[in-house]
Structure formats: C-alpha cells, structure tokens
Amino acid sequence: MREASEETLTEAVIEKLASCSDPRLQSIMTALIRHLHAFAREVELSEAEWAEGIRFLTATGQMCDERRQEFILLSDVLGLSMLVDAINHRKPEGATESTVLGPFYVAGAPELEPGATIMRGGGGEPVAVRGRVLTPGSQPIAGALVDVWQTAPNGFYDTQDPTQPAFNLRGRFRTDGAGAFHFRTVKPASYPLPTDGTVGRMLAALGRHPFRPAHIHFIVQAPGYESLTTHLFAAGDPYLDSDAVFGVKNSLIVEFRPAADGNGLTLDYDFGLKPAA
Amino acid sequence: MREASEETLTEAVIEKLASCSDPRLQSIMTALIRHLHAFAREVELSEAEWAEGIRFLTATGQMCDERRQEFILLSDVLGLSMLVDAINHRKPEGATESTVLGPFYVAGAPELEPGATIMRGGGGEPVAVRGRVLTPGSQPIAGALVDVWQTAPNGFYDTQDPTQPAFNLRGRFRTDGAGAFHFRTVKPASYPLPTDGTVGRMLAALGRHPFRPAHIHFIVQAPGYESLTTHLFAAGDPYLDSDAVFGVKNSLIVEFRPAADGNGLTLDYDFGLKPAA
C-alpha cells in the first residue's frame, strides 16, 4: 500500500497479514498491531519517546544472558506474567492456585532423597518442609515431581551470587505412595528484584519499590495433571500487600512455625493438581 | 495489592503508578499497561506464546549493535515508525512530507563541497542530484544542511557491506544563497531488509516480503525550521505499492531522467521546510 496516512495506516499494516498461513499467528499479530498503534495514537507518542522506547527494549535484551532474563522481569513488573498465568490456569476447587515462574528458574536441579536438604552452603534459619500432592478430591498422587528453588537468607538466588555453590537452594523430590514429600531448607528472605538493569531503572522512575515478599518456588508435575507453577509466601512479610510482580494470593501464604522439637521451623502445605484437559 | 484476579489485575498494576512523579511517564505507562493487558486478554495468550514473545524480544535486543538496530526494524515493519512520524509531522501546504528514518542512519558523515560525489568506491549508474531548500512560501533557505545516505547498487548500505569504504554513499551538503544544493551519486537499488534476524524470520512467518523500493534518504535541517526526515523514491520501482515499512508517499516519488548531455541520470527535487513551532 502506497500513501498510507495517519488514519489508514493501521488497516494497511493489518491487510499485509492476509497472506499469513498460520491463522493463530495472524490473529495474534492483528491484535498486537491494533493495540500497539492505538497506544501510540492515544498518548501521541513523540519521536523522542519512541527513541527512548527503542533504547529501553534494546538494553533490556542486552541485559539477558544464561543467568539473567530481563524481559521476564519486565513482563512480571507490568503484571503481564500474572495475567497470562490467570488466563491459562483457571483452577477448580481443590486445585492449588498458581503464580509467576519468575526469571530465576534453572532446569535440571538434582533429584534428592526424601528429607534431604537443598542448602549446599551458608547459614540461615532451618526449616523442615512437609506436604502432599493431591487430586482435587484429596486423593494422594504418588510419584509426583516437586521442583523447588528459593533465595538464600541474603536475598540472592545462587545464579546471582558467586559466593553460593551451583544449585544451592534448588532440588527436586518425588512423592511417595501416600503422595507425601519432605525436605529441609532455610527460611527465604524478602528481596529486591535486580535493580542494576532497565527494569530496576524503570521501577525507580515510576516511584515503585522493587521488593518481593519472601517465598519458596515450586513446580509440581505428575502424569495426567496440569503442571503447577506456584510459590509459598511467608506469613507476616512486610511486602505481601505490595509484591513488585503482583504474585501474592491469600491461599499461598503459609506460617513458618517453630518446630515441636525446638529445632528450627516447620512449614506444612498440601498441593492440589488439576487434571489435564 | 494482594489477591489480584484476572478481572482486577490491570487496575492493580495501574494503581501502582500513583506515586510516579512524572505525569507524562505516568500517562504513557497507564496506556501501555492497558493495551498490553487488553492484547493478552483478547487473544487469550497461552504460556507457550508468551514464552515465544519473551524469546523473540530477547533475541531482537541481542541482534543490535553499533551497526544493526533490529528494534527499529521491528517498529518499521509493524508500521509503528510511520505512525509516530505521521503523528509528529502533520505538514502544512508547501512542506515536504516526511517518512521513516530507518535503521541505517549514521551520524557524522563528512560535509562535502557542492557538486562532490558521495560515491567512494564501486560502480553504478551516475546520477546528478539538484534541488533547493525552500520555505512553504517558496523562499530559498540559505545554509540549510542536507544529510544524504543510500544503498549501493548491490542493495547494501556501507555498514552492511565490508567491501564498501566507511561513509560510502553518505555525505552532508550546505545550500547556497539561493537555497540550492547539488551532489553526485549512483542510482540506489530496491533491497530486502536484513532477513538474518528476528524481524526477517517474523516477516517470513507472516508471508510478507522484506523489500523496500529504491530510495535516497535525506535529513534536511535549518535554524528556525522543523528537521525534515524523508526519502526520495525511484519512480517505476516494483515495490512502491508494497514497501515493507509502509514509507511510500506519492509526493516523494521522483523520476531519474537521462541527463541532457547523455552522461548518466539527473534527479531534481525541492524540499519545503515547516517553520518551527
């Protein structure tokens, strides 16, 4: 199309999608172009603002490497990650609510024996975690894989902190015949998202704090069930009401209670999996 | 905010902007979050599609370096660049229409004597370019700076092609007392946008060709006038009706005519500048 004007340009761009052979891609791109153009018209984006946007996106991509995913962080702080999570995981009664994956997951953590600790170095307040993996009808699911990761008490994941050994505070556990798992760890800390990149600078410009309430990440998987990506949040944390990534749900807040034997803390939680469609 | 649901999440994210001290940034981010969330809801974006989007944006940033700006290319092929141009340059009668800057501009090209050639190496069909820089009332503007860049006949800019010397087919010229400039060059070629990056792969997936009609880029500047960023397109080019970046305007299509002395081609065009606000 020649001579596209301010008024006709959006439709001209969308018309070019007519030759796309993938109907789903065509419908995603049609909606993306309409919203992108509507955004630029609505705010009457200046050329300097457009150029700042180009620089921001470029620098965000260039912050990313094997250990750092700044675009996931951006999606998280804009609430997009939680929205996609909500759209894709409308949960039935008895199924645990999901929350964001976040940018710190590392695939391939070692599978450990029941009761093992995931702490490979450093100190912290010991916690014994116990729970079960259940159907929405509260039947045990044996052989489910429980993939766990969390920060050290200094607020850093192993991948952010050269003083921690690889796979510190990461591990995978299998449920037994009663659907039960247990492992040992240390209490996680609330922490700021990395503030040395584009997302940190954006949060500062927006007057937003970068903190997340203390939590332990879980991915729980079993054949025949939807994979569950969630956290357990520490009750009483000062950031529960202002999580920088909007991830907190009341059903995921748990008490770290003093152990009956006086040896550290305990955390008990049962996960409910939704049957696969 | 705790317990944001699929329904309440967008407003929860926007509420966090209340403490932003920059009202313009706040209004841009409010519109951006609303459109980003509306897009995800409208297409019910799946987690796999979200992850593909994260990978695409990350790889787009990582394609960028001092010579390559893949995010500008993305903005161009989605029509965003032309839309921002249209919003920011509503032109009065007598002012030349603008079009996209594109990703191949290099600041600091040498200022050359009137009549000099910008071709520093290689062959091609010689062209003598002549024109004037005028007010909307057709008065000459003396001392205007005319910044020019274009592809070689092989379709590559110097920055894409190690066989071309630096600043090949780039130069800056000043208008004389009659507002006139002239320089020599070779005829540019229609060319594909770089197809070895994320944008090229996206165009292929969308069934779109990556070609732009042959053109010469200009930035024309004079004190007291808005800077003009535009192209002149070669009449008869097969891609005038399907420019991959939607940049063609009828008023910018020019004939490359055989020179009266039989020595190559001539191109004549007068630019009109809009007085600064």
Interface residues (C-beta under 8 A of the other chain):
Chain A: M1 R2 E3 A4 S5 E6 L9 T10 A12 V13 K16 L17 S19 C20 S21 D22 L25 Q26 S27 I28 M29 A31 L32 I33 H35 L36 H37 A38 F39 A40 R41 E42 V43 E44 L45 S46 E47 E49 W50 I54 L57 T58 A59 T60 G61 Q62 C64 Q69 F71 I72 S75 L78 G79 L80 S81 M82 L83 V84 D85 A86 I87 N88 R90 A205 L206 G207 R208 L240 D241 S242 D243 F246 V248 K249 N250
Chain B: M1 R2 E3 A4 S5 E6 L9 T10 A12 V13 K16 L17 S19 C20 S21 D22 L25 Q26 S27 I28 M29 A31 L32 I33 H35 L36 H37 A38 F39 A40 R41 E42 V43 E44 L45 S46 E47 E49 W50 I54 L57 T58 A59 T60 G61 Q62 C64 Q69 F71 I72 S75 L78 G79 L80 S81 M82 L83 V84 D85 A86 I87 N88 R90 A205 L206 G207 R208 L240 D241 S242 D243 F246 V248 K249 N250
